[in-house]
């Protein structure tokens, strides 16, 4: 079955729950030497449609926060200085938010003072020039997923939810799949299986 058919089967076979289930794409790999760093990756991909309603973006700075009405949180220079003095606040920020944007001139000090907090969590801010408008960048990040392939030959990523238009979820899943294929040394020959499943449901397999 194709992506659309697998999504339909996964949703229809799932029992009714008292919450909206997400739909995850799962790719299992084969004949892929993950001890070789060249075969691993940790990259962000902008999807055609937002896959996760829980994506939250915070903006750090002085001038760029003036145009950040669609941000989930704005952090001015004084709040940032407080984080320099209290790294636990930065940890809470990194745990609660999905992406950070910061004025470019602040990046050296953020790296120096908070790199040990943000770096290991893959949460270093995206820099923007002072006075620029981050609103489009914020919306782009809401559609962004992080794809990580490390020691285990498996990748799982949210591509939508059961109440979302099937075409949107299918487009997201295909975008991830094609992105991954381009990064595999043998392309489709390194893919063992492609599955789609709801949070609590059984997987439906996509024909390759």
Backbone bond lengths (Angstrom), bond angles and torsions (degrees), N, CA, C in turn:
res aa  C-N    CA-C-N  psi(-1)  N-CA   C-N-CA  omega(-1)  CA-C   N-CA-C  phi
1 X - - - 1.468 - - 1.521 109.66 -
2 X 1.331 116.31 156.74 1.450 120.50 179.76 1.541 109.78 -87.97
3 X 1.341 116.70 -176.18 1.455 120.16 -176.33 1.531 111.67 -61.81
4 X 1.329 116.81 -45.34 1.464 120.27 -178.79 1.522 111.35 -61.37
5 X 1.313 115.96 -44.22 1.466 120.12 -179.43 1.521 111.21 -65.51
6 X 1.331 116.72 -38.59 1.463 120.07 179.52 1.525 111.08 -67.48
7 X 1.323 116.66 -37.91 1.472 120.41 176.85 1.526 109.71 -63.77
8 X 1.319 116.02 -45.82 1.460 120.32 179.82 1.519 110.94 -59.94
9 X 1.330 117.50 -44.48 1.459 121.10 -179.71 1.527 110.87 -65.53
10 X 1.336 116.56 -42.40 1.464 119.81 -179.11 1.521 111.38 -62.35
11 X 1.324 116.90 -41.35 1.472 120.87 -179.17 1.522 110.75 -71.16
12 X 1.340 117.22 -43.78 1.458 120.49 -177.11 1.525 112.09 -67.91
13 X 1.320 117.28 -31.64 1.469 120.21 -177.84 1.526 112.55 -83.57
14 X 1.326 116.56 -10.76 1.463 120.00 -178.73 1.526 110.55 -80.52
15 X 1.322 116.82 138.72 1.460 121.35 177.15 1.527 110.60 -70.87
16 X 1.325 115.87 153.96 1.458 120.14 176.99 1.528 109.99 -66.82
17 X 1.310 115.87 131.47 1.470 121.34 178.67 1.519 108.63 -119.66
18 X 1.324 115.22 169.08 1.466 119.33 178.47 1.518 111.77 -92.22
19 X 1.320 115.33 24.94 1.458 121.58 174.85 1.522 108.27 -152.39
20 X 1.329 115.10 162.35 1.468 120.04 178.44 1.521 109.26 -82.23
21 X 1.324 115.69 119.52 1.463 119.85 -178.54 1.533 110.48 -81.50
22 X 1.298 115.14 142.90 1.460 120.02 172.73 1.529 109.20 -78.62
23 X 1.323 115.43 165.05 1.463 121.33 173.45 1.521 107.26 -117.39
24 X 1.323 115.57 123.61 1.453 121.95 -177.11 1.521 111.01 -109.29
25 X 1.317 115.06 141.33 1.463 121.80 169.77 1.522 107.61 -96.87
26 X 1.324 116.33 130.43 1.463 121.86 179.05 1.529 108.19 -122.25
27 X 1.321 116.20 124.62 1.465 121.19 176.74 1.515 108.07 -117.37
28 X 1.329 116.01 121.88 1.467 122.20 174.83 1.519 108.70 -100.51
29 X 1.342 116.01 136.03 1.459 120.87 -174.85 1.526 111.88 -107.99
30 X 1.324 115.57 160.64 1.460 121.87 177.21 1.525 109.16 -142.50
31 X 1.327 115.00 157.23 1.479 121.40 175.76 1.525 111.36 50.53
32 X 1.331 115.32 41.09 1.457 120.71 -177.52 1.528 108.30 -126.81
33 X 1.314 115.97 114.81 1.463 121.48 -177.72 1.527 109.52 -80.27
34 X 1.335 116.00 98.70 1.462 120.03 -177.40 1.526 112.65 -84.79
35 X 1.338 116.52 0.15 1.464 118.70 170.17 1.529 110.31 -76.17
36 X 1.326 116.09 -15.59 1.466 122.26 176.30 1.527 108.59 -88.50
37 X 1.332 118.48 115.88 1.472 120.63 -178.64 1.522 113.26 -57.20
38 X 1.320 117.55 -25.48 1.467 120.28 179.81 1.526 112.58 -66.51
39 X 1.333 116.68 -20.25 1.461 120.82 -179.78 1.521 112.63 -95.13
40 X 1.340 116.58 -2.24 1.464 120.25 176.89 1.527 108.94 -103.35
41 X 1.319 116.47 158.56 1.464 118.79 177.54 1.517 110.31 -154.64
42 X 1.307 114.81 160.35 1.468 124.08 177.13 1.525 105.64 -148.46
43 X 1.329 116.20 91.11 1.461 120.64 -171.10 1.523 111.51 -133.85
44 X 1.328 114.95 151.76 1.457 121.34 175.45 1.522 109.54 -94.95
45 X 1.322 115.40 141.15 1.463 121.36 179.19 1.528 109.28 -131.57
46 X 1.332 116.07 126.88 1.460 120.21 174.60 1.528 108.90 -82.45
47 X 1.319 116.25 123.07 1.457 122.08 -179.53 1.529 110.58 -89.05
48 X 1.332 116.83 160.73 1.466 119.30 176.94 1.530 112.56 -62.14
49 X 1.350 115.97 -32.75 1.466 120.86 -177.29 1.526 109.65 -134.89
50 X 1.323 116.06 154.82 1.456 119.96 178.63 1.519 109.65 -66.81
51 X 1.326 115.34 129.89 1.459 120.62 -176.55 1.523 112.49 -101.93
52 X 1.324 116.60 -20.59 1.458 120.54 -173.00 1.529 109.12 -134.99
53 X 1.326 116.45 115.46 1.465 120.75 179.72 1.523 112.28 -70.86
54 X 1.319 116.73 -11.20 1.462 120.38 -176.42 1.529 112.99 -93.10
55 X 1.329 117.98 4.28 1.460 120.32 177.32 1.529 109.22 -65.06
56 X 1.324 116.17 126.49 1.463 121.33 -179.89 1.525 109.41 -125.57
57 X 1.328 115.33 136.73 1.466 121.33 -176.15 1.532 109.20 -122.41
58 X 1.335 116.13 130.98 1.461 121.90 176.08 1.522 109.19 -113.29
59 X 1.326 115.52 143.75 1.470 121.76 -178.45 1.526 108.87 -118.25
60 X 1.338 115.51 131.52 1.463 122.13 -175.81 1.521 109.75 -115.88
61 X 1.336 117.53 131.54 1.461 118.94 175.69 1.506 112.39 152.40
62 X 1.303 115.61 -163.96 1.455 121.64 177.68 1.531 110.49 -115.47
63 X 1.337 116.30 -58.61 1.465 118.94 -175.44 1.523 112.83 -81.99
64 X 1.337 119.03 -35.45 1.469 118.75 -175.66 1.525 112.22 -73.26
65 X 1.341 117.90 -21.68 1.461 118.42 179.85 1.526 111.34 -71.03
66 X 1.322 117.72 -17.09 1.464 120.63 179.00 1.522 112.13 -65.93
67 X 1.337 116.65 -24.20 1.465 121.45 -178.97 1.527 112.22 -109.28
68 X 1.329 116.21 14.66 1.468 120.30 -172.89 1.524 111.89 -103.71
69 X 1.335 116.16 46.74 1.469 119.64 -178.07 1.529 112.66 -63.10
70 X 1.330 117.08 -26.71 1.464 119.68 -178.65 1.528 112.90 -92.41
71 X 1.330 117.62 6.38 1.462 120.77 176.22 1.525 110.12 -75.00
72 X 1.315 116.40 153.88 1.457 120.55 177.17 1.530 111.31 -81.59
73 X 1.320 115.92 -21.28 1.468 120.19 175.99 1.517 108.62 -158.24
74 X 1.321 116.32 142.23 1.460 120.51 172.02 1.523 108.48 -117.18
75 X 1.319 115.22 141.52 1.464 121.91 -175.94 1.515 107.70 -126.85
76 X 1.337 116.99 114.29 1.458 119.10 -179.43 1.532 109.98 -83.68
77 X 1.312 115.06 178.77 1.464 120.32 -174.25 1.521 111.43 -62.15
78 X 1.329 117.33 -37.04 1.469 120.10 -179.79 1.525 111.55 -65.30
79 X 1.340 116.77 -42.21 1.466 120.02 176.94 1.521 110.96 -63.21
80 X 1.335 116.07 -37.55 1.452 120.00 178.55 1.524 110.56 -64.16
81 X 1.331 116.85 -42.03 1.469 120.44 177.72 1.527 110.61 -60.89
82 X 1.331 116.96 -36.86 1.470 119.88 177.11 1.523 110.65 -62.98
83 X 1.335 116.70 -36.31 1.462 119.79 178.24 1.519 111.23 -67.99
84 X 1.325 116.75 -34.96 1.460 119.38 176.85 1.532 110.06 -59.74
85 X 1.328 116.20 -36.39 1.473 120.99 -179.22 1.518 112.19 -82.81
86 X 1.334 116.37 -22.37 1.462 120.66 -177.56 1.527 109.42 -134.80
87 X 1.332 117.36 84.90 1.471 120.75 -176.81 1.527 114.04 -59.14
88 X 1.350 117.59 -20.36 1.467 119.00 178.25 1.529 111.01 -62.51
89 X 1.332 116.55 -31.60 1.459 119.43 176.69 1.528 110.59 -66.93
90 X 1.314 115.97 -36.89 1.465 119.71 176.66 1.521 110.99 -67.30
91 X 1.328 117.32 -36.69 1.467 120.64 177.11 1.523 110.44 -62.56
92 X 1.333 116.32 -42.91 1.462 119.88 178.46 1.528 110.94 -62.91
93 X 1.324 115.88 -39.12 1.462 120.32 177.42 1.524 110.64 -61.79
94 X 1.328 117.08 -46.53 1.465 121.69 -178.22 1.518 111.88 -65.78
95 X 1.311 117.21 -30.18 1.461 120.39 -179.28 1.529 112.11 -81.10
96 X 1.336 116.51 -31.03 1.466 119.90 -175.58 1.524 112.91 -87.05
97 X 1.352 116.71 -30.72 1.460 120.43 -173.72 1.518 111.14 -107.58
98 X 1.326 114.67 153.39 1.468 120.97 -176.90 1.520 111.78 -89.86
99 X 1.351 116.96 -36.74 1.459 121.81 -177.86 1.520 109.48 -143.07
100 X 1.330 115.04 150.89 1.461 122.22 176.53 1.521 109.38 -123.94
101 X 1.330 116.05 143.55 1.462 123.25 173.29 1.520 106.71 -123.71
102 X 1.329 117.48 138.28 1.463 120.64 -179.44 1.516 110.52 -139.97
103 X 1.332 115.94 151.49 1.465 120.32 172.09 1.525 109.40 -60.96
104 X 1.311 115.45 134.06 1.468 120.88 -174.92 1.528 113.50 -53.76
105 X 1.355 121.26 -42.19 1.460 119.61 -178.78 1.533 114.31 -62.85
106 X 1.333 116.47 -18.56 1.458 119.67 179.49 1.528 112.68 -84.16
107 X 1.319 116.69 -14.05 1.463 120.18 -171.98 1.533 113.96 -61.49
108 X 1.353 119.96 -42.29 1.466 118.18 -179.89 1.531 112.86 -58.55
109 X 1.334 115.79 -42.59 1.469 118.26 -179.00 1.525 110.98 -72.80
110 X 1.328 117.04 -36.85 1.467 119.50 175.78 1.529 109.81 -60.42
111 X 1.332 115.68 -43.77 1.465 119.40 178.52 1.515 111.72 -62.90
112 X 1.326 116.71 -41.79 1.462 121.30 -178.01 1.526 111.55 -68.99
113 X 1.356 116.15 -44.17 1.460 120.19 -173.27 1.532 113.52 -87.94
114 X 1.329 116.75 -33.04 1.462 119.70 -171.61 1.524 113.27 -125.55
115 X 1.316 116.71 6.05 1.466 119.55 179.54 1.514 112.53 -57.19
116 X 1.348 116.17 -34.78 1.464 119.69 -179.75 1.516 112.08 -69.83
117 X 1.351 116.81 -19.21 1.467 121.36 177.12 1.523 110.59 -90.56
118 X 1.337 116.29 -50.60 1.463 120.74 -174.27 1.532 112.87 -78.73
119 X 1.334 116.75 -37.18 1.466 120.64 -174.42 1.514 114.08 -56.47
120 X 1.340 118.61 -57.21 1.473 119.96 -178.40 1.524 113.75 -62.20
121 X 1.329 116.69 -21.19 1.459 120.90 179.83 1.526 112.16 -94.38
122 X 1.322 116.21 6.50 1.467 121.45 -178.67 1.530 110.58 55.57
123 X 1.345 116.03 42.48 1.464 121.35 -174.68 1.523 112.39 -123.18
124 X 1.313 118.56 20.69 1.459 118.47 174.52 1.522 109.23 -61.30
125 X 1.347 117.64 136.00 1.468 119.85 -175.09 1.528 113.06 -65.80
126 X 1.332 115.28 151.90 1.459 121.75 168.84 1.527 107.79 -79.49
127 X 1.338 119.49 125.22 1.464 120.37 -177.99 1.527 112.68 -80.27
128 X 1.338 116.10 147.55 1.466 122.55 174.31 1.520 108.79 -138.34
129 X 1.334 117.88 146.95 1.467 120.85 179.80 1.525 111.54 -62.44
130 X 1.321 118.22 147.18 1.462 121.29 176.33 1.527 110.85 -56.32
131 X 1.317 116.55 139.65 1.450 121.71 177.77 1.510 115.16 81.07
132 X 1.314 117.90 -4.06 1.462 120.00 -179.09 1.531 110.45 -78.16
133 X 1.316 114.97 165.76 1.468 122.00 -178.06 1.530 108.67 -99.12
134 X 1.338 117.93 112.42 1.464 119.70 -176.58 1.528 114.16 -88.38
135 X 1.332 117.71 3.52 1.471 119.66 -171.40 1.532 112.33 -61.03
136 X 1.336 117.85 -42.85 1.474 119.60 178.85 1.530 110.76 -67.00
137 X 1.318 116.54 -39.41 1.460 120.92 178.61 1.525 110.35 -61.94
138 X 1.318 116.55 -39.84 1.462 120.31 178.44 1.520 110.51 -60.32
139 X 1.324 116.92 -45.53 1.466 120.36 -179.68 1.528 110.95 -66.05
140 X 1.330 116.61 -37.73 1.467 119.43 176.43 1.525 110.65 -60.36
141 X 1.328 116.52 -42.84 1.461 120.21 -178.28 1.521 111.93 -67.34
142 X 1.316 117.20 -29.52 1.468 119.48 177.21 1.533 110.67 -64.68
143 X 1.315 117.49 -24.90 1.469 122.19 178.57 1.526 112.06 -94.65
144 X 1.312 117.44 6.79 1.460 121.23 -172.47 1.520 112.00 -98.69
145 X 1.328 115.36 138.48 1.465 121.72 172.97 1.529 108.54 -120.85
146 X 1.313 115.61 153.02 1.462 121.24 177.13 1.520 108.64 -102.09
147 X 1.325 116.32 126.72 1.463 122.65 -178.64 1.518 108.57 -107.86
148 X 1.327 115.99 118.69 1.462 120.72 -177.89 1.516 110.06 -123.54
149 X 1.313 116.31 126.72 1.458 122.18 171.97 1.522 106.64 -124.56
150 X 1.310 116.02 115.34 1.466 120.45 -175.87 1.520 110.25 -121.55
151 X 1.333 117.08 -116.54 1.468 119.65 -174.46 1.528 113.09 -80.02
152 X 1.328 117.08 -30.63 1.466 119.92 -176.63 1.530 110.45 -91.35
153 X 1.335 117.75 137.02 1.478 121.32 -177.48 1.519 112.66 -78.82
154 X 1.314 116.12 54.71 1.459 121.53 -176.67 1.516 109.39 -152.59
155 X 1.334 116.22 141.70 1.457 121.95 174.64 1.520 108.27 -130.57
156 X 1.331 116.66 130.60 1.456 121.45 177.98 1.517 108.65 -129.95
157 X 1.336 116.57 129.62 1.457 120.63 -176.58 1.525 109.41 -145.93
158 X 1.323 115.90 142.83 1.457 121.22 177.71 1.533 109.26 -74.80
159 X 1.330 116.33 131.37 1.469 120.56 -179.82 1.525 112.74 -120.76
160 X 1.328 117.82 2.83 1.455 121.05 178.54 1.514 110.39 160.70
161 X 1.332 115.51 -160.97 1.462 120.77 175.82 1.518 109.93 -142.30
162 X 1.317 115.71 168.39 1.470 120.97 -171.68 1.523 113.98 -67.36
163 X 1.331 117.87 -17.89 1.458 120.71 179.45 1.526 112.37 -95.44
164 X 1.306 116.77 -4.74 1.465 121.47 -178.57 1.525 110.40 -79.51
165 X 1.320 115.98 154.94 1.467 120.15 176.38 1.529 109.41 -56.02
166 X 1.322 114.73 132.19 1.465 119.55 -177.39 1.532 111.92 -58.10
167 X 1.328 116.04 -38.03 1.461 120.05 -179.85 1.515 112.59 -63.33
168 X 1.328 116.68 -35.88 1.463 120.17 178.21 1.520 110.59 -67.04
169 X 1.319 116.31 -45.42 1.471 120.05 -179.92 1.523 110.42 -63.91
170 X 1.331 116.22 -41.68 1.458 120.59 179.12 1.528 111.04 -62.62
171 X 1.335 117.25 -43.58 1.472 120.53 178.53 1.526 111.08 -61.70
172 X 1.330 116.92 -41.11 1.461 120.53 177.93 1.532 111.04 -62.75
173 X 1.333 115.69 -45.62 1.466 119.84 -178.14 1.528 111.28 -63.66
174 X 1.318 116.74 -42.86 1.464 120.06 179.27 1.525 111.25 -66.16
175 X 1.325 117.42 -35.92 1.465 120.65 178.46 1.526 110.62 -62.97
176 X 1.329 115.91 -44.09 1.468 119.47 178.30 1.521 110.41 -64.05
177 X 1.318 116.50 -46.55 1.464 120.71 -177.67 1.532 111.51 -59.95
178 X 1.319 117.38 -46.57 1.462 120.42 -179.73 1.526 111.98 -66.24
179 X 1.321 115.92 -36.51 1.468 120.86 176.91 1.527 110.22 -61.50
180 X 1.332 115.51 -43.70 1.470 120.56 -179.45 1.524 110.88 -66.86
181 X 1.323 116.84 -43.52 1.468 120.04 -178.85 1.529 111.44 -56.33
182 X 1.318 116.50 -39.43 1.461 120.85 -178.63 1.528 112.38 -65.84
183 X 1.330 117.34 -17.77 1.460 120.87 -176.80 1.524 113.18 -104.05
184 X 1.324 117.02 0.87 1.459 120.82 178.89 1.523 109.63 -94.62
185 X 1.328 117.37 136.72 1.471 119.73 -177.01 1.526 113.27 -60.46
186 X 1.329 117.40 -32.76 1.464 120.46 179.43 1.531 111.95 -115.92
187 X 1.317 116.53 19.30 1.457 120.22 176.45 1.515 113.04 55.67
188 X 1.320 116.09 -130.58 1.452 121.61 -176.34 1.530 113.07 -62.02
189 X 1.329 117.06 -22.16 1.471 120.00 178.87 1.521 112.29 -69.43
190 X 1.322 117.31 -14.50 1.462 120.86 176.16 1.528 112.39 -93.76
191 X 1.334 117.28 3.14 1.466 120.89 -178.78 1.521 109.69 -102.59
192 X 1.325 115.33 121.25 1.461 120.94 178.59 1.521 111.28 -83.59
193 X 1.334 116.79 -45.06 1.466 120.64 179.58 1.518 110.22 -159.36
194 X 1.325 115.22 154.80 1.471 122.78 177.34 1.521 107.00 -127.02
195 X 1.329 116.62 122.38 1.457 121.85 -174.95 1.522 110.77 -126.73
196 X 1.317 115.14 152.06 1.461 121.88 171.65 1.519 107.84 -128.14
197 X 1.333 116.80 135.35 1.459 119.48 -179.07 1.521 110.40 -150.83
198 X 1.329 115.11 152.88 1.456 119.73 171.39 1.525 108.22 -81.81
199 X 1.329 116.13 170.52 1.468 120.91 -174.85 1.522 112.58 -51.26
200 X 1.345 116.79 -47.39 1.460 121.16 -175.37 1.524 113.05 -110.80
201 X 1.329 116.21 4.65 1.451 119.30 -172.70 1.518 114.47 -95.84
202 X 1.312 115.20 179.94 1.469 122.02 178.30 1.535 109.35 -86.84
203 X 1.328 116.93 149.23 1.469 119.68 -178.93 1.522 112.86 -76.51
204 X 1.325 114.45 147.86 1.465 121.91 171.98 1.526 106.83 -115.03
205 X 1.320 116.45 132.55 1.466 120.81 -174.03 1.514 111.96 -91.43
206 X 1.325 115.32 136.44 1.459 122.39 176.66 1.530 108.72 -91.41
207 X 1.332 116.66 132.61 1.462 119.98 175.68 1.521 109.54 -70.85
208 X 1.320 115.92 137.24 1.464 120.36 -179.63 1.517 110.56 -97.16
